Amino acid sequence: MARLLIEGGQPLSGEVVVSGAKNSALPIIVAAALATEGKSVLNNIPRDSDVGTICLILRSLGVEVYFDSENRLHIDGRSLNSYQAPYDLVRKMRASFYTAGLLLARLGKAEVPLPGGCAIGSRPVDFHIRGFTQMGAEVIIEHGFMKAQCKELIGTNYYINRSSVGTTINLMIAASLAKGTTVLENCAKEPEVVDLAIFLNGMGAKIRGAGTDIIRIEGVESLKGIEYSIIPDRIEAGTYIFATAAAGGDVVIKNVVAEHLRSPIIKIEETGVIIERGDNQIRVIAPEKLKAIDVETAPYPGFPTDLQQPLVAAMCTAEGTSVIRENIFDRFRYVDELRRMGADIKVERETAIIRGVPQLTGAPVEVTDLRAGAALVIAGLAATGITEIYGLDIIDRGYEDLEGKLRGLGARITREETRNAYDIFEQIEKVNA
Ligand code: EPZ
């Protein structure tokens, strides 16, 4: 079992370069397989395990997918030939459900397991399925699979009950090749939705309104592969902002679109952190002591749920009491781990009340979900003594070389491979012999 060892109390300094956005890469990789003319070449794709998983899922559907020596991802959808997505891969990640939109659009048939993903409460896909149904697909749920088919998808007007990133993306993918025009209302406005629309339009799709509540997609006959570079990861950038705020120091974060981080930047400035916006980069200068703040998560452009946990970790040692309300997911399980490090946090339904303590102390802790992993790393950087973090495969799902990048900023952080369960059996056998 691998673990991270962090010796806290070291302020961060220097420069860190943010990778491409995982949550943009995943839908764009899937959408690339819509093309029946030429292949797509994608730049700025992060090397995290969710990206690896989506590539394997596409391969299992017959799509040609490979990285070249310059780290560009090639995707050729012409060879797509299977409508059955494999359970062992799909269960790992919710974004794998985007293959449903792809398969319905390309083959008129999809059998996709209901997806898994991070343990952050119930995460249904009912909005996606209702959208497919309204576009003319016959859908049944059987043995844990969504089985859907249609002669062709037909454009429709669909109101998404709650602004949902995944639903907006899946239906944009499906509607790009549908017959007629689809109008999606109450759409998610996240930068990743806009990035996908720009990519699809480059492939020949006709999408207007991405980034607003209403997206209009005029279906086209076919799409072609293109070369494209995806946007930087705003959540990874936000993670380094909160890490610097918590550990102290002065850090320049490169490959950032500051506009995508408006609300986290405004909130972190309230804590006393100084942010200097530059060209494609920001500089973060931490104060001696952070001031407590109140924050609510909300769909973009509100404060992102994916930064709620890093924020809470930073607020553990702020002066005063912070009140953080989580409106999107059930995402406070990790708080128990922060308490083990000395944090004073009370959770009442969707709200965490954090009384700042003078100091966190290192402890062994376990990652419960991706951004909780980032939060524990941040807490470890701020704490005195050694923090041991277990459950690294969850962090690896969405961060490319988190510990390497933090080490580059002066953090004392190492990854250690410890004995796994099978090693223990080996030892037992030796004793018996
Ligand atoms: C995306 O998840 C992101 N994942 C999440 O990032 C992110 O936290 C979330 O959007 C919110 O910004 C990817 O992009 C791969 P939603 P998604 O559909 O699309 C409810 C991370 O850490 N809902 O916008 O799954 C849902 O339960 C991950 O990188 C339904 O009820 O989120 C939630 O309360 C975690 N039925 C709300 O809508 C549905 O059919 C918004 O979810 C769909 C959603």
Boltz pocket constraint, residues with backbone or C-beta under 6 A from the ligand:
constraints:
  - pocket:
      binder: B
      contacts: [[A, 23], [A, 26], [A, 94], [A, 95], [A, 118], [A, 122], [A, 123], [A, 124], [A, 125], [A, 126], [A, 127], [A, 128], [A, 129], [A, 162], [A, 163], [A, 164], [A, 165], [A, 166], [A, 167], [A, 188], [A, 304], [A, 305], [A, 306], [A, 327], [A, 328], [A, 329], [A, 370], [A, 371], [A, 398]]
      max_distance: 6.0
